[in-house]
Amino acid sequence: MRFTHGHEDMRVEVKTIILVAAIAVPLALMPRVYDLVMQFDRDLHASLRDLNIGTDKSRVFTLLGEPITSDTECCLPQSAGFESEFARAKESNAVEYFLWRNGVNWYYCIGFDKNNKLVTKLEGGS
């Protein structure tokens, strides 16, 4: 036979809630803390994701701001680990690429065709 007291059951429930909160709250905040430390801008990232093939270069610059560099080839700073991005660039008909940085080490390289239309969006780290 087992005897339980209502207060003991309540203490167990409260301890469980505190334990769950102690684990869940830091896990929920971790991405935002990481973004803060790495200076990663989720709004900029969302703007890039919303860009479609065929978007005018002027619209891209309006949404993303001024790029940090440009080139006639993919200008992501690192190819190791991002080979698929460089392959996509080679397969595109882009004639000019522009590079934007998001935070400490994330980059967007966007390629435009001869009509100044977006033809490829590439991402990679350094």
Secondary structure, 3 states (H helix, E strand, C coil): CCCCCHHHHHHHHHHHHHHHHHHHHHHHHHHHHHHHHHCCCHHHHHHHHHCCCCCEHHHHHHHHCCCCEEECCCCCCCCCCCHHHHHHHHHCCCCEEEEEEECCCEEEEEEECCCCEEEEEEEEEC
